[in-house]
Amino acid sequence: MNLSEIAYKIVNDVIHCDKGQTITVSAELYNVFDNNETMVAIPFLEELAIAIRKVNCLPMIDISTERMHKRYFEEISDDNQELSTALLFKWLENSDAFIDLSWRSNPTFYKSIPDRVFKRMKIEPQDFMKIFEEKKKKMILLGYPTKGLADYYKIDHEILSQTYFSALNIDYFLLKKRCLIFANKMEVAEAWTIATENRLLHLELSSKAKCEYGDFNNTPMIVLPTGTWQQEISLANLNGIIYFDNLYFEHYTWQNIQIVFDDAKITDVETDVEQKGLNLLKTVLYSDIESIILNIGLNEGIKRKSMYSLFDMTKNRNLSLIINTEKGQMVAIAEKAALFTSSEENVLYEV
């Protein structure tokens, strides 16, 4: 991997740094768990800082530690946990854009902190979004693939890391072009059919489509790696059968799952593979569905499955459903699927 090349693309092709801007780059030292990777993200932080300086901007380096965060949660009084909007505005004034290398990097650490501690905090994630929009600031969430992340999801760390960097080291102009072309093709119809092997799922799209390709036009925050087209599915007209290669829920995964939809309700879940946790899978899928989003991966930098839903959803030609239920969010990915208009006149997408 060429960290210098990746950093150049993020600074120049994603942030589009203007001369004289200040960019905050944040990273964390992983020092709570003994996994021998305390400073693993620092080389990438260094390359980002150099790339920022090369375009006549000032990098502001923000280093914290897991242990420090843990002590913040455990030792700071309830009164001081409330972070006022005024203080956030003051923090935001220091930079034009922010890069966070530690976002979602080690779920095990946050799982070790009791829920009651988080409940003491008085600000919600959506509040940060509103503040960033109001102050016209940019944020890139660039969660580094730590060994702690791989261990939490029980996946291969080397594959996770290779997938991450190859997904970042892409031509962002071509990704934008591919996403917009795909979005334009999807406008030919609202009614579509997904074919997985000999199974058909009939659906209608609703609301407005959203393309994620590393652009700040419609949002102050970007998650990298990126490269998806998304649109919500109308729950009123969702019927048929679909096969998924992988399903992800929290840190659980399942393989080779067939799901039957009948009037937007899941009426049957089957598999021909012996695997743990099927009762949990069915409990989540049989609960009330709040929304379902059709997601198409368009990132050609990803060449293999990582078993991490955030990356696998962006893999080129992976089709997935983001199923939001009262029990939580399930991500279901089909690696071999065809998407065509219900009239079968236009096969738009197939593996």
SVG drawing of the C-alpha trace seen along z (x, -y; Angstrom):
<svg xmlns="http://www.w3.org/2000/svg" viewBox="-49 -31 54 59">
<polyline fill="none" stroke="black" stroke-width="0.4" points="0.0,0.0 1.2,-3.5 0.0,-5.7 1.4,-8.8 -0.6,-8.3 -3.8,-7.6 -3.3,-10.7 -2.8,-12.8 -6.1,-11.6 -8.0,-12.3 -6.6,-15.8 -6.8,-16.8 -9.7,-14.8 -12.1,-14.5 -11.5,-17.5 -10.3,-19.8 -8.2,-21.8 -7.8,-25.5 -4.6,-27.4 -4.5,-28.7 -7.0,-26.4 -6.5,-24.6 -7.2,-20.8 -7.5,-18.9 -6.3,-15.3 -7.3,-13.1 -6.0,-9.7 -6.0,-7.6 -3.4,-5.6 -4.9,-2.1 -3.6,-1.5 -6.4,0.1 -6.1,3.6 -2.8,5.4 -2.8,6.0 0.7,4.6 -0.7,1.9 -0.7,-1.2 0.6,-3.5 -0.7,-1.6 -2.5,-4.6 0.3,-7.2 2.1,-6.5 -1.2,-7.2 -1.7,-10.4 1.8,-11.5 1.2,-11.1 -2.1,-13.0 -0.4,-15.8 2.4,-16.0 -0.1,-16.0 -2.0,-18.8 1.1,-20.9 2.1,-20.4 -1.0,-22.2 -0.1,-25.2 -2.6,-24.3 -1.9,-23.9 -2.4,-20.4 -3.6,-20.5 -2.7,-17.2 -5.1,-15.9 -3.8,-12.8 -5.8,-11.1 -5.6,-7.7 -8.2,-5.0 -7.3,-5.1 -7.9,-8.9 -11.3,-8.5 -12.1,-5.7 -11.2,-8.0 -13.2,-10.8 -16.3,-8.6 -15.5,-7.2 -14.1,-10.1 -15.7,-13.3 -18.8,-14.4 -22.3,-14.4 -22.4,-18.2 -19.2,-18.3 -20.3,-15.6 -22.7,-18.1 -20.8,-19.6 -22.5,-22.9 -23.1,-24.1 -21.0,-27.1 -18.0,-25.0 -18.5,-22.9 -18.7,-26.1 -15.4,-27.2 -13.8,-23.9 -15.1,-24.0 -13.7,-27.5 -10.2,-26.1 -10.3,-24.3 -12.0,-24.2 -12.1,-20.4 -11.6,-17.5 -10.3,-14.0 -11.0,-11.3 -8.8,-8.2 -10.3,-6.5 -14.0,-6.4 -15.3,-2.9 -11.7,-1.6 -12.1,0.5 -15.7,1.5 -14.4,3.7 -13.2,0.6 -16.6,-1.1 -18.4,2.1 -16.4,2.3 -18.0,-1.0 -21.4,-0.6 -24.4,-2.0 -25.3,-4.2 -22.0,-6.1 -23.0,-7.0 -26.4,-8.1 -24.9,-10.8 -23.8,-12.6 -26.2,-15.3 -25.5,-15.5 -26.7,-13.1 -24.8,-12.3 -27.4,-14.1 -26.6,-17.3 -23.1,-17.2 -24.4,-17.0 -26.5,-20.1 -23.6,-22.0 -21.3,-21.0 -24.0,-22.1 -24.5,-25.5 -20.8,-26.2 -20.1,-25.0 -17.4,-22.6 -16.3,-19.2 -15.7,-16.0 -14.2,-12.8 -14.7,-9.6 -11.8,-7.4 -11.9,-4.6 -8.6,-2.8 -8.8,1.0 -7.2,2.1 -6.7,5.6 -9.2,4.8 -11.8,4.1 -11.0,7.4 -11.1,9.4 -14.4,7.9 -16.0,9.1 -13.9,12.3 -12.5,11.6 -9.0,11.7 -7.1,8.5 -4.8,8.7 -7.8,9.0 -9.6,6.2 -6.5,3.9 -5.9,4.7 -9.5,4.1 -9.5,0.7 -6.5,-0.7 -7.4,0.6 -10.9,-0.9 -9.3,-4.3 -6.7,-4.2 -9.1,-4.8 -9.8,-7.4 -12.5,-9.5 -13.4,-11.3 -14.2,-8.0 -16.1,-6.8 -18.3,-10.0 -18.8,-9.5 -19.9,-5.8 -22.2,-6.7 -24.0,-9.5 -24.3,-7.3 -25.9,-4.5 -28.2,-7.0 -29.4,-8.3 -30.1,-4.8 -32.2,-4.0 -34.5,-6.9 -36.1,-5.0 -38.5,-3.2 -39.8,-3.0 -40.8,0.7 -37.9,3.2 -37.1,6.9 -34.1,8.4 -33.1,11.8 -30.8,14.0 -30.3,17.4 -33.9,18.6 -35.5,16.3 -37.3,13.0 -38.1,10.1 -40.4,7.4 -40.2,3.9 -40.9,0.2 -38.5,-2.6 -39.6,-5.7 -38.1,-8.9 -34.9,-10.4 -31.8,-8.4 -28.5,-9.1 -25.1,-8.7 -22.0,-8.3 -18.7,-8.9 -16.6,-11.2 -18.3,-14.5 -19.5,-17.2 -22.3,-18.6 -25.1,-17.2 -23.6,-16.4 -21.0,-17.9 -19.7,-14.4 -18.3,-11.6 -17.4,-8.0 -14.5,-6.5 -14.2,-4.0 -17.1,-5.1 -18.9,-4.3 -22.6,-3.4 -26.0,-4.2 -28.9,-4.0 -32.7,-4.5 -35.5,-3.6 -37.9,-0.8 -41.6,-1.3 -42.9,1.1 -46.3,1.2 -45.2,3.2 -42.5,5.7 -43.1,9.3 -41.0,12.3 -37.9,14.3 -34.3,13.3 -31.1,15.1 -28.2,13.5 -24.6,14.6 -24.1,12.8 -26.1,11.1 -24.6,8.8 -26.2,7.7 -24.0,6.0 -21.0,8.5 -23.0,11.5 -22.8,12.9 -24.7,15.5 -24.2,17.1 -26.5,18.5 -29.8,17.1 -33.1,17.1 -35.8,14.6 -39.4,14.5 -41.2,11.2 -45.0,11.0 -46.6,7.5 -43.4,6.0 -43.3,8.6 -40.7,11.3 -42.7,14.5 -39.9,17.1 -36.1,17.3 -34.3,20.4 -30.7,21.7 -29.1,25.0 -26.0,24.3 -25.6,25.4 -24.7,22.2 -25.0,20.6 -27.4,17.8 -30.3,18.5 -32.8,17.8 -31.4,14.3 -31.4,13.8 -35.1,14.8 -36.0,12.7 -34.6,9.6 -36.0,10.3 -39.5,11.2 -39.8,8.0 -41.6,5.0 -39.8,3.5 -39.4,-0.3 -37.6,-0.8 -35.6,1.0 -32.9,-0.7 -31.6,0.8 -27.8,0.3 -25.6,0.9 -21.8,1.1 -19.8,-0.8 -16.2,-0.9 -13.9,1.0 -11.0,0.9 -12.4,3.7 -11.4,7.0 -12.4,9.5 -14.9,10.0 -13.8,8.7 -16.7,9.9 -17.0,6.3 -20.4,4.9 -19.2,1.3 -16.6,2.4 -18.6,5.2 -21.5,2.8 -19.3,0.6 -17.7,3.5 -18.5,3.1 -21.6,5.0 -22.6,6.1 -26.3,5.6 -27.6,5.3 -30.7,4.5 -30.3,2.4 -33.2,3.7 -34.1,1.4 -36.3,3.2 -37.4,2.4 -34.7,4.8 -31.9,3.0 -30.3,2.8 -29.5,5.8 -27.3,5.6 -28.0,8.4 -25.6,8.7 -26.1,10.6 -22.9,11.1 -24.6,12.4 -27.7,10.5 -29.5,9.0 -31.7,5.9 -34.2,5.2 -37.3,3.3 -40.5,5.2 -41.3,5.2 -37.9,7.1 -37.1,4.6 -34.1,3.1 -31.6,5.3 -29.6,2.6 -27.3,4.4 -26.1,8.0 -23.0,10.0"/>
</svg>
